[in-house]
Amino acid sequence: MTTQTLNTIPLTLNDGSATTLGALSTKAVLVVNVASKCGFTAQYDALEALYEKYQEQGLEILGMPCNQFGGQEPGTAEEIADFCRKNFGVTFPLAAKADVNGDDAHPLFAALTNQGAEPVKWNFEKFLVNHDGELLARFDSPVTPDAPELVAAVEAALA
């Protein structure tokens, strides 16, 4: 898939509005498949802190709720948004709930995993994409948003 296509893939946000990956930021987007009932759910705190620190420099974070792993995101769009806001103060955008693997995978994740050549393994995998639509880095679920290697990749993308 070309980078131009990656940036123009239609996305529906949790509130029903439409956008694209390329429209979200002038520098970089960290795409994360998220879930409310996962052992990694506490990473929302560090994601929000990362967002607050780097948003003005051009970082956007896009949370994509997914219920494919252990049924850990069963809620409606409104329930998910409320959970994230009330429990973690999330202000970064959330996409509409979608699959990240398989035949019904959202086209964004189909493209991201095509570039990485490996399906998403679990909730809270992170994909750092620059404004040209290039996948810069991929981080497994245990890598927290405040991990030095992730922060260094974000800072490099924003430089």
ABEGO torsion letter per residue (X at the ends): XBAAAAAABBBBBAAGBBBBAAAABAABBBBBBBBAABAAAAAAAAAAAAAAAAAAAGBBBBBBBBAABGGABABBAAAAAAAAAAAAGBABBBBBBBBABEAABBAAAAAAAAAAGBBBABBGBBBBBBAAGBBABBBBAABBAABAAAAAAAAAAAX
